[in-house]
Amino acid sequence: QVQLVESGGGLVQPGGSLRLSCAASRTIFSITAMGWYRQAPDKQRELVATITSGGSTNYADSVKGRFTISRDGAKNTVYLQMNSLKPEDTAVYYCNAPPGFRNPFTSWGQGTQVTVSS
């Protein structure tokens, strides 16, 4: 089994920054595309960023220019650097395989809460 653990969330003021981490129990991100999702209260889960095994990235329009996804295969970790945070970024953030790619994970992690408020 490959487990996913998200961390790095917290309470920040608008305009602030956070770096989220997604750790896997085994070395797998180097061969698996990964994405960051978020889900706000009473809203559908949204895919906000993806990175392929080759390092190609894509972003939702709502976060372009503000968020950066990256990976470190040696540390079994995927990151999401979030800058210029807005209240509408408030959500629980999860990592998992993006649509259209192989998904080796058996379940979702617990997610990490990001709250942007003054």
Order of alpha helices (4+ residues) and beta strands (2+ residues): beta-beta-beta-beta-beta-beta-beta-beta-beta-beta
